[in-house]
Protein backbone atom coordinates (compact mmCIF):
# COMPACT_ATOMS: atom_id res chain seq x y z
CA UNK A 1 0.00 0.00 0.00
CA UNK A 2 1.36 3.40 -0.99
CA UNK A 3 0.07 6.84 -0.05
CA UNK A 4 -0.73 8.99 -3.08
CA UNK A 5 0.68 12.46 -3.52
CA UNK A 6 -1.73 15.37 -3.83
CA UNK A 7 -1.15 15.40 -7.61
CA UNK A 8 -1.82 11.65 -7.83
CA UNK A 9 -5.07 12.13 -5.89
CA UNK A 10 -6.28 14.78 -8.35
CA UNK A 11 -5.30 12.64 -11.32
CA UNK A 12 -7.15 9.69 -9.79
CA UNK A 13 -10.29 11.85 -9.42
CA UNK A 14 -10.00 13.02 -13.05
CA UNK A 15 -9.52 9.78 -14.93
CA UNK A 16 -10.83 7.25 -15.58
CA UNK A 17 -14.43 8.07 -14.76
CA UNK A 18 -15.54 6.69 -11.40
CA UNK A 19 -18.61 7.31 -9.24
CA UNK A 20 -18.14 9.39 -6.12
CA UNK A 21 -19.85 8.66 -2.82
CA UNK A 22 -20.91 11.81 -0.96
CA UNK A 23 -21.35 11.68 2.81
CA UNK A 24 -23.48 14.18 4.71
CA UNK A 25 -25.10 14.29 8.15
CA UNK A 26 -28.88 14.11 8.47
CA UNK A 27 -30.88 16.33 10.79
CA UNK A 28 -31.02 13.53 13.41
CA UNK A 29 -27.22 13.05 13.24
CA UNK A 30 -27.32 9.86 11.18
CA UNK A 31 -24.93 9.61 8.23
CA UNK A 32 -26.15 9.67 4.64
CA UNK A 33 -23.93 8.34 1.84
CA UNK A 34 -25.10 8.47 -1.78
CA UNK A 35 -23.41 7.97 -5.16
CA UNK A 36 -22.92 10.95 -7.47
CA UNK A 37 -21.53 11.67 -10.89
CA UNK A 38 -19.05 14.53 -10.65
CA UNK A 39 -16.46 16.57 -12.51
CA UNK A 40 -13.67 18.86 -11.42
CA UNK A 41 -13.22 22.60 -11.67
CA UNK A 42 -9.62 23.15 -10.66
CA UNK A 43 -9.42 21.68 -7.17
CA UNK A 44 -13.18 21.70 -6.59
CA UNK A 45 -15.56 18.77 -7.04
CA UNK A 46 -18.81 19.66 -8.84
CA UNK A 47 -21.97 17.53 -8.83
CA UNK A 48 -25.70 17.98 -9.37
CA UNK A 49 -28.57 17.15 -7.03
CA UNK A 50 -32.32 17.59 -6.84
CA UNK A 51 -33.53 20.72 -5.09
CA UNK A 52 -35.58 18.62 -2.64
CA UNK A 53 -33.10 15.77 -2.14
CA UNK A 54 -32.15 14.64 1.34
CA UNK A 55 -28.48 15.36 0.63
CA UNK A 56 -29.16 19.01 -0.28
CA UNK A 57 -31.33 19.44 2.81
CA UNK A 58 -28.45 18.06 4.88
CA UNK A 59 -25.90 20.28 3.10
CA UNK A 60 -27.98 23.43 3.54
CA UNK A 61 -28.12 22.75 7.28
CA UNK A 62 -24.43 21.77 7.54
CA UNK A 63 -22.19 22.52 4.53
CA UNK A 64 -19.55 19.98 5.56
CA UNK A 65 -19.29 16.87 3.39
CA UNK A 66 -17.04 13.93 2.72
CA UNK A 67 -16.43 12.11 -0.53
CA UNK A 68 -14.82 8.81 -1.41
CA UNK A 69 -13.89 7.57 -4.88
CA UNK A 70 -12.44 4.11 -5.32
CA UNK A 71 -11.03 1.78 -7.93
CA UNK A 72 -12.78 -1.54 -7.42
CA UNK A 73 -10.24 -3.56 -9.41
CA UNK A 74 -7.01 -5.05 -8.09
CA UNK A 75 -4.67 -3.79 -6.83
CA UNK A 76 -7.37 -1.36 -5.54
CA UNK A 77 -7.03 2.34 -4.72
CA UNK A 78 -9.08 5.18 -3.30
CA UNK A 79 -9.16 8.89 -2.61
CA UNK A 80 -11.10 10.32 0.33
CA UNK A 81 -11.68 14.00 0.99
CA UNK A 82 -13.51 16.29 3.36
CA UNK A 83 -14.58 19.85 2.78
CA UNK A 84 -17.37 22.38 2.55
CA UNK A 85 -19.92 23.01 -0.16
CA UNK A 86 -21.56 25.92 -1.87
CA UNK A 87 -24.90 25.37 -3.57
CA UNK A 88 -26.11 27.24 -6.65
CA UNK A 89 -29.60 27.41 -8.16
CA UNK A 90 -28.32 29.24 -11.28
CA UNK A 91 -30.02 27.36 -14.15
CA UNK A 92 -27.44 28.44 -16.77
CA UNK A 93 -24.66 27.09 -14.57
CA UNK A 94 -26.77 23.98 -13.97
CA UNK A 95 -27.17 23.30 -17.70
CA UNK A 96 -23.44 23.80 -18.26
CA UNK A 97 -22.47 21.37 -15.49
CA UNK A 98 -25.19 18.83 -16.26
CA UNK A 99 -23.98 18.74 -19.88
CA UNK A 100 -20.33 18.50 -18.89
CA UNK A 101 -20.92 15.77 -16.30
CA UNK A 102 -23.30 13.89 -18.63
CA UNK A 103 -20.64 13.91 -21.35
CA UNK A 104 -18.00 12.71 -18.92
CA UNK A 105 -20.01 9.66 -17.87
CA UNK A 106 -22.07 8.87 -20.97
CA UNK A 107 -19.83 10.15 -23.79
CA UNK A 108 -19.83 13.41 -25.70
CA UNK A 109 -22.43 12.18 -28.18
CA UNK A 110 -24.99 12.08 -25.32
CA UNK A 111 -23.73 15.11 -23.36
CA UNK A 112 -26.39 17.54 -24.58
CA UNK A 113 -29.20 15.03 -24.00
CA UNK A 114 -28.07 14.33 -20.44
CA UNK A 115 -27.53 18.04 -19.86
CA UNK A 116 -31.15 18.80 -20.74
CA UNK A 117 -32.49 15.88 -18.69
CA UNK A 118 -30.44 16.75 -15.60
CA UNK A 119 -30.89 20.51 -15.45
CA UNK A 120 -33.66 23.01 -14.80
CA UNK A 121 -35.10 24.78 -11.80
CA UNK A 122 -35.45 21.47 -9.90
CA UNK A 123 -31.67 20.77 -9.99
CA UNK A 124 -28.91 22.47 -8.00
CA UNK A 125 -25.17 22.61 -8.67
CA UNK A 126 -22.95 21.77 -5.70
CA UNK A 127 -19.26 22.74 -5.44
CA UNK A 128 -17.27 20.78 -2.85
CA UNK A 129 -13.99 22.44 -1.88
CA UNK A 130 -11.70 19.99 -0.08
CA UNK A 131 -9.99 21.01 3.14
CA UNK A 132 -8.43 17.53 3.62
CA UNK A 133 -7.62 14.83 1.13
CA UNK A 134 -5.69 11.59 1.07
CA UNK A 135 -5.43 8.58 -1.18
CA UNK A 136 -3.85 5.15 -1.26
CA UNK A 137 -2.92 2.94 -4.19
CA UNK A 138 -1.76 -0.65 -4.56
CA UNK A 139 -3.76 -1.65 -1.50
CA UNK A 140 -3.19 -5.35 -2.11
CA UNK A 141 0.44 -5.10 -3.22
CA UNK A 142 1.75 -7.02 -0.20
CA UNK A 143 -0.84 -9.79 -0.51
CA UNK A 144 -0.79 -12.70 -2.96
CA UNK A 145 -3.04 -12.08 -5.97
CA UNK A 146 -5.63 -14.69 -6.96
CA UNK A 147 -4.84 -16.81 -9.99
CA UNK A 148 -6.64 -15.85 -13.16
CA UNK A 149 -9.74 -17.97 -13.63
CA UNK A 150 -9.83 -19.50 -17.07
CA UNK A 151 -11.60 -22.27 -18.86
CA UNK A 152 -9.74 -25.15 -20.32
CA UNK A 153 -11.26 -27.42 -22.89
Helices and strands as residue ranges (DSSP letters): E 2-3, H 6-14, E 20-25, E 31-36, E 38-41, E 44-50, H 54-61, E 64-71, E 77-88, H 91-106, G 108-110, H 111-117, E 123-137
